[in-house]
């Protein structure tokens, strides 16, 4: 039995092999090189009994060698894969489960029972180019795979790099990855070929929305554990949302990615006094990318206003000038190619790798002060109370007559809800949900208010408010804002009246 420790990256670069050779030469790294043609078939039962045991079974044919492999439950965090695997040479391209160690099965009869049911599900066929590299007292296998996954007439492209630790320290993997970032367009791969194959077999794509409320209460009993578990979960969410956005290029998914980055940064703010300068440097990088994506919300508002089925489009059709003004503003936003380049960039990959280093580091003192073993609950209550005090002070001054002042509280409200996302799972779920509901209503109302405010700004910007049709739109806009402010004030008063769930 061996335990794989590897980093996986997907690439959309050209001339990958040539660039790797150049990189190894420029850094004076010692290596050997070979090319293999690999054909793999993955098996399971029709009911996915192995999948339910968190196992993956394959037959690999390489030249005259036939090998069966089973991978058992492991860990995947931010592109770092760790899974125990068992390999057995066989003489025919069909698995024999009884050749694997008996201790990997739930009971002694499992292998025999499954043997009669397994069927082939999908194939992965690819060329693997391998460099065995010595770097920083570590030996690393760098593999570049090109080919396809196929099942029932459907296929997916394989174009990925795998960095596997053969011997030495894990830091060697990270250092080699940093070198690759400089030469190649990469993004972490969170799904194995097998996981993608199962998706293809069932013809399913990942389109679900991400869940931003962290569920940390089962493991975290001190400040350090809570922070690390939260960062780990957020890093996984980041990889999921990146992949979802790049699959369909929807602004909605890009906005989810920005929300996850904001949740990550909120963790660094909340634990600020417990973190070292090295950790705070990561927070600065998060802020840098959140600021780069600051346009996304506006782009969504403009898209909603421009969509023919949008809530306000019929009203806007009264003014051709306003429609043209909105089209002009929409063209100012970055396009999909620019976003993709940013998500594959050296700096963005460096940020994700720094987060991965943090959560996998065995010596965490470089990231923390010496006070992180304190009990968590008093700390969580303190942070929730501080956030509430700041929000209440601001909200108490809001009136149903001041739209701009309401809009100015969007960031404060967002940060308060993110604080609840970090610590809410430690308290009663029903009370937490009731407390957050009016705040979430305000958040939704402020999004609508922002859309209405954009209409007014664009009318004024184009200096077309005096024309009859445009005056009609402005009157309608003012009426909608007035009604919305009344609803927002009602939700605000309700929010201010509710007891804090963490103090009851």
C-alpha positions in Angstrom: 0.0 0.0 0.0 1.2 3.5 -0.9 -0.3 6.9 -0.1 -0.2 9.3 -3.0 0.7 12.9 -2.1 0.2 15.0 -5.3 -0.8 18.3 -6.7 -3.0 18.4 -9.7 -3.3 21.3 -12.1 -5.4 21.7 -15.3 -3.7 23.7 -18.1 -4.8 25.6 -21.2 -1.3 26.5 -22.3 0.3 25.6 -25.6 3.6 23.8 -26.0 3.5 22.5 -22.4 6.2 20.0 -22.8 8.7 22.4 -24.4 8.0 25.0 -21.6 8.7 22.4 -18.9 12.0 21.4 -20.5 12.9 25.1 -20.6 11.9 25.6 -17.0 14.0 22.6 -15.8 17.0 23.9 -17.8 16.7 27.5 -16.5 16.5 26.3 -12.9 19.4 23.8 -13.3 17.2 20.9 -12.0 18.3 17.3 -12.4 15.7 15.0 -14.1 15.1 11.9 -16.1 12.4 11.8 -18.8 10.1 9.2 -20.4 6.8 9.0 -22.4 4.1 6.4 -21.8 0.9 5.5 -23.5 -1.7 4.6 -20.9 -5.1 3.0 -21.3 -7.4 2.7 -18.3 -10.8 1.2 -17.7 -12.7 2.0 -14.5 -15.1 -0.5 -12.9 -18.0 -0.4 -10.4 -21.3 -2.1 -9.9 -24.4 -0.7 -11.5 -25.4 0.6 -8.1 -21.9 2.1 -7.5 -21.2 0.0 -4.5 -17.4 0.8 -4.7 -18.2 4.5 -5.0 -20.4 4.4 -1.9 -17.4 2.9 -0.1 -15.3 5.8 -1.4 -13.2 3.5 -3.5 -12.1 3.7 -7.1 -11.2 0.6 -9.2 -9.3 0.6 -12.4 -7.3 -1.6 -14.8 -4.3 0.1 -16.4 -2.6 -1.2 -19.6 0.8 0.1 -20.4 2.6 -1.8 -23.1 2.6 -5.5 -22.0 1.9 -4.7 -18.4 -1.6 -4.9 -16.9 -2.2 -3.6 -13.4 -5.3 -3.3 -11.2 -5.5 -0.5 -8.7 -7.9 0.3 -6.0 -7.9 3.7 -4.3 -9.5 4.1 -0.9 -10.9 7.1 1.0 -8.5 10.1 1.0 -8.3 13.8 1.2 -8.4 16.5 -1.5 -7.8 20.1 -0.5 -7.1 22.9 -2.9 -5.6 20.6 -5.6 -3.5 18.5 -3.1 -4.6 14.9 -3.3 -3.8 12.3 -0.7 -5.3 8.8 -1.2 -4.1 5.3 -0.2 -3.9 3.0 -3.1 -3.2 -0.7 -3.7 -1.6 -2.0 -6.9 -1.5 -5.6 -8.2 -0.1 -7.0 -11.4 -2.5 -9.2 -13.3 -2.5 -11.2 -16.5 -5.9 -10.2 -18.0 -7.6 -6.9 -18.4 -10.4 -7.6 -15.9 -10.2 -7.0 -12.1 -9.9 -9.7 -9.4 -11.0 -8.0 -6.2 -9.8 -11.0 -4.1 -6.2 -10.1 -4.9 -6.4 -6.9 -2.8 -5.7 -7.0 1.0 -8.7 -8.2 3.0 -8.5 -5.4 5.5 -9.6 -2.7 3.0 -13.1 -4.2 2.9 -15.9 -3.8 5.4 -16.1 -7.5 5.9 -14.4 -10.7 4.6 -17.2 -11.5 2.0 -17.4 -8.0 0.4 -14.8 -8.7 -2.3 -16.4 -11.9 -3.4 -19.9 -10.4 -3.4 -18.8 -7.4 -5.5 -16.7 -9.5 -7.9 -19.8 -10.9 -9.6 -21.4 -7.5 -10.1 -18.7 -5.2 -11.4 -19.0 -3.7 -14.9 -16.8 -1.3 -17.0 -18.1 2.3 -16.7 -15.6 4.6 -18.6 -12.2 4.8 -20.1 -9.3 7.2 -19.8 -6.8 7.0 -22.6 -3.9 9.5 -22.7 -0.2 10.0 -23.3 1.8 10.6 -20.1 5.0 12.5 -20.3 7.1 12.1 -17.1 9.9 14.0 -15.6 11.5 12.6 -12.4 12.9 15.7 -10.8 15.2 16.2 -7.8 14.4 19.5 -6.0 15.2 20.8 -2.5 16.0 17.3 -1.1 12.8 15.9 -2.6 12.2 13.7 -5.6 9.1 14.6 -7.5 7.4 13.0 -10.4 5.9 15.6 -12.8 3.5 14.1 -15.3 1.8 15.8 -18.2 -1.3 13.9 -19.4 -3.0 14.6 -22.7 -6.0 12.5 -24.0 -9.6 12.0 -23.2 -12.1 10.4 -20.9 -14.9 8.5 -22.7 -18.1 6.8 -21.8 -21.2 5.8 -23.8 -20.3 8.0 -26.8 -19.5 11.1 -24.7 -16.0 12.4 -24.0 -14.0 15.0 -21.9 -10.5 16.3 -22.7 -7.6 15.5 -20.5 -4.9 18.2 -20.3 -3.4 18.3 -16.9 -0.2 18.2 -14.8 0.3 16.0 -11.7 3.1 16.6 -9.3 3.6 13.5 -7.1 6.0 13.4 -4.1 8.2 10.3 -4.5 10.4 11.0 -1.5 11.4 13.9 0.7 9.4 16.9 2.0 6.1 18.2 0.7 7.6 21.6 0.4 9.4 20.4 -2.7 6.0 19.9 -4.4 5.0 23.5 -3.6 8.3 24.9 -4.8 8.1 23.1 -8.1 4.5 24.3 -8.5 5.6 27.9 -8.1 8.2 27.4 -10.9 5.4 26.1 -13.1 3.2 29.1 -12.4 5.8 31.3 -14.0 5.7 29.5 -17.4 2.3 27.9 -17.7 -1.4 28.9 -17.5 -2.7 26.7 -14.7 -5.5 26.2 -12.2 -5.8 23.6 -9.4 -7.7 20.5 -10.3 -9.9 19.3 -7.5 -11.4 16.3 -9.4 -9.5 13.2 -10.3 -9.9 11.6 -13.7 -12.1 9.0 -12.1 -14.4 11.6 -10.6 -14.8 13.3 -14.0 -15.4 9.9 -15.5 -18.3 9.2 -13.1 -19.8 12.5 -14.0 -19.5 11.7 -17.7 -21.0 8.3 -17.2 -24.1 9.8 -15.5 -24.0 12.8 -17.9 -24.1 15.2 -14.9 -22.5 18.6 -14.6 -21.8 20.5 -11.4 -24.2 23.5 -11.3 -25.3 23.8 -7.7 -24.9 27.0 -5.8 -22.2 27.0 -3.1 -23.1 27.2 0.6 -21.4 30.0 2.4 -22.4 29.1 5.9 -19.4 27.2 7.5 -20.3 24.2 9.6 -17.3 24.0 11.9 -18.8 23.0 15.2 -18.1 19.3 15.0 -14.3 19.6 15.0 -13.3 23.1 16.2 -12.7 23.4 19.9 -10.1 26.2 19.9 -9.3 29.3 18.0 -6.6 27.7 15.8 -8.6 24.7 14.8 -11.6 26.8 13.9 -9.6 29.1 11.7 -7.8 26.3 9.9 -11.0 24.4 9.3 -12.7 27.5 8.0 -9.8 28.3 5.6 -9.8 24.7 4.4 -13.5 24.7 3.6 -13.3 28.1 1.9 -10.4 26.9 -0.2 -12.4 24.0 -1.4 -15.3 26.3 -2.2 -12.9 28.5 -4.2 -11.9 25.6 -6.4 -15.5 24.6 -7.0 -16.6 28.0 -8.0 -13.6 28.6 -10.3 -14.4 25.4 -12.1 -18.1 26.2 -12.4 -17.4 29.6 -13.7 -14.9 28.4 -16.3 -17.4 25.8 -17.5 -20.2 28.2 -18.2 -18.8 31.7 -17.9 -21.9 33.0 -16.0 -21.5 36.2 -14.0 -23.6 34.6 -11.3 -20.8 32.0 -10.7 -18.1 34.7 -10.8 -20.1 36.6 -8.1 -20.1 33.4 -6.0 -16.3 33.2 -6.3 -16.0 36.8 -5.1 -18.3 35.9 -2.1 -16.1 33.0 -1.2 -12.9 35.2 -1.4 -14.7 37.7 0.8 -15.6 34.9 3.3 -11.9 33.9 3.3 -10.8 37.4 4.0 -13.4 37.9 6.7 -11.7 34.9 8.5 -8.4 36.7 8.4 -10.0 39.9 9.8 -11.9 38.1 12.6 -8.7 36.2 13.7 -6.5 39.2 13.0 -5.0 39.5 16.6 -4.1 35.8 16.6 -2.3 35.8 13.2 1.4 36.4 12.3 2.6 38.9 9.7 2.9 36.0 7.2 -0.8 35.3 7.6 -1.7 39.0 7.2 0.2 39.1 3.9 -2.2 36.5 2.6 -5.1 38.7 3.6 -3.6 41.5 1.6 -3.5 39.3 -1.5 -7.1 38.4 -0.9 -8.0 42.1 -0.7 -6.1 42.7 -4.0 -8.2 40.1 -5.9 -11.5 41.1 -4.3 -10.8 44.7 -5.5 -10.0 43.4 -9.0 -13.4 41.8 -9.1 -15.3 44.8 -7.6 -16.9 45.4 -11.0 -18.8 42.0 -11.0 -21.8 43.3 -9.0 -22.3 46.2 -11.3 -22.0 44.0 -14.4 -24.8 41.8 -13.0 -27.0 44.8 -12.4 -26.4 46.0 -16.0 -27.1 42.6 -17.4 -30.4 42.4 -15.4 -31.4 45.8 -16.7 -30.5 44.9 -20.3 -32.2 41.5 -20.3 -35.5 41.6 -22.2 -37.1 39.4 -19.5 -35.8 41.5 -16.7 -38.1 43.1 -14.1 -37.6 46.6 -15.3 -36.9 46.2 -19.1 -40.4 47.2 -20.2 -40.1 50.5 -18.4 -36.6 51.1 -19.8 -37.9 50.5 -23.4 -39.6 53.9 -23.2 -36.1 55.5 -23.7 -33.8 54.4 -26.6 -31.2 56.8 -25.2 -31.1 55.1 -21.9 -30.8 51.7 -23.5 -27.9 52.9 -25.6 -26.3 54.5 -22.5 -26.6 51.1 -20.6 -25.0 49.3 -23.5 -22.1 51.7 -23.6 -21.5 51.2 -19.8 -21.8 47.4 -20.1 -18.9 47.4 -22.6 -16.5 48.9 -20.1 -16.4 45.7 -18.0 -13.7 43.0 -18.4 -14.6 40.2 -20.8 -14.6 36.5 -20.2 -11.1 36.0 -21.7 -9.6 38.5 -19.3 -11.3 36.8 -16.3 -10.0 33.4 -17.4 -6.5 34.7 -17.8 -6.6 36.2 -14.3 -7.9 32.9 -12.8 -5.0 31.1 -14.5 -2.4 33.7 -13.6 0.8 33.2 -11.6 -0.3 35.6 -8.8 -3.7 34.0 -8.3 -2.2 30.5 -8.3 0.3 31.8 -5.8 -2.5 33.0 -3.5 -4.2 29.6 -3.6 -0.9 27.8 -2.9 -0.2 30.0 0.1 -3.6 29.1 1.6 -2.8 25.4 0.9 0.6 25.7 2.5 -1.1 27.2 5.6 -3.6 24.5 6.1 -1.2 21.6 5.5 1.7 23.0 7.4 2.7 20.9 10.4 4.5 23.7 12.1 1.8 26.4 12.3 3.6 28.8 14.6 4.8 30.7 11.6 1.1 31.6 10.9 -0.1 32.2 14.5 0.8 33.9 17.7 1.1 31.8 20.8 -2.5 32.4 22.0 -4.5 30.3 19.5 -5.3 27.3 21.9 -7.8 29.5 23.8 -11.4 28.2 24.0 -13.4 29.2 20.9 -16.9 30.0 22.1 -16.0 33.1 24.2 -14.0 34.4 21.2 -16.9 33.7 18.8 -19.4 35.5 21.0 -17.0 38.5 21.3 -16.6 38.8 17.5 -20.4 38.4 16.9 -21.2 41.1 19.5 -18.6 43.5 18.1 -20.1 43.1 14.6 -23.6 43.6 15.9 -22.6 46.8 17.8 -21.1 48.3 14.7 -24.1 47.4 12.5 -26.7 48.5 15.0 -25.0 51.9 15.4 -25.2 52.5 11.6 -28.6 51.0 11.0 -30.2 53.0 13.9 -29.6 56.2 11.9 -31.2 55.0 8.7 -34.6 56.5 7.6 -37.0 55.7 4.8 -36.0 58.9 3.1 -32.4 58.3 2.4 -31.6 55.8 -0.3 -27.9 56.7 -0.6 -27.3 56.2 3.1 -29.0 52.7 2.9 -26.7 51.8 0.0 -23.7 52.9 1.9 -24.4 50.2 4.5 -24.1 47.3 2.1 -20.5 46.5 3.0 -21.1 46.7 6.7 -24.2 44.4 6.4 -22.3 42.0 4.2 -19.4 41.8 6.7 -21.8 41.2 9.6 -23.5 38.3 7.8 -20.1 36.8 6.9 -19.1 36.9 10.6 -22.3 34.9 11.2 -21.2 32.5 8.5 -18.0 31.8 10.4 -19.4 31.4 13.9 -23.1 30.7 13.5 -22.9 26.9 13.5 -21.7 26.9 17.2 -25.2 28.1 18.3 -28.9 27.2 18.0 -29.8 26.8 14.3 -33.4 27.9 14.6 -32.6 31.0 16.6 -29.8 31.8 14.2 -32.0 31.5 11.1 -34.8 33.7 12.7 -32.2 36.4 13.6 -30.5 36.4 10.2 -33.8 36.5 8.1 -34.5 40.2 8.3 -30.8 41.0 7.6 -30.9 38.8 4.6 -34.1 40.5 3.5 -32.3 43.9 3.8 -29.4 42.5 1.7 -31.8 41.5 -1.1 -33.6 44.8 -0.9 -30.4 46.7 -1.2 -29.5 44.8 -4.4 -32.8 45.9 -5.9 -32.2 49.4 -4.7 -28.8 49.4 -6.3 -30.4 48.5 -9.7 -32.9 51.3 -9.4 -30.1 53.7 -8.4 -28.1 52.7 -11.5 -31.1 53.7 -13.7 -31.2 57.2 -12.1 -27.4 57.6 -12.4 -27.5 56.7 -16.1 -30.3 59.0 -16.8 -28.5 61.9 -15.2 -25.1 60.9 -16.8 -26.6 61.0 -20.3 -28.4 64.4 -19.4 -31.6 63.1 -20.8 -33.9 63.5 -17.8 -35.9 66.3 -19.3 -37.4 64.4 -22.3 -40.9 63.2 -21.7 -40.3 59.5 -21.8 -37.2 59.8 -19.7 -39.1 61.9 -17.1 -41.7 59.1 -17.0 -39.0 56.6 -16.2 -37.5 58.8 -13.5 -40.9 59.3 -11.9 -41.5 55.5 -11.9 -38.0 55.0 -10.5 -38.6 57.4 -7.6 -41.8 55.7 -6.8 -40.2 52.3 -6.7 -37.4 53.6 -4.5 -39.8 55.1 -2.1 -41.8 51.9 -1.7 -38.6 49.8 -1.4 -37.2 52.1 1.3 -40.4 51.7 3.4 -39.9 47.9 3.1 -36.3 48.2 4.0 -37.0 50.3 7.1 -39.6 47.7 8.3 -36.9 44.9 8.0 -34.4 47.1 9.7 -36.7 47.8 12.7 -37.4 44.0 13.0 -33.7 43.2 12.9 -32.9 45.8 15.6 -35.6 44.3 17.8 -34.5 40.6 17.8 -32.2 39.2 20.6 -28.8 38.1 19.6 -28.9 34.3 19.2 -25.4 33.8 20.6 -26.4 35.5 23.9 -29.7 33.7 24.6 
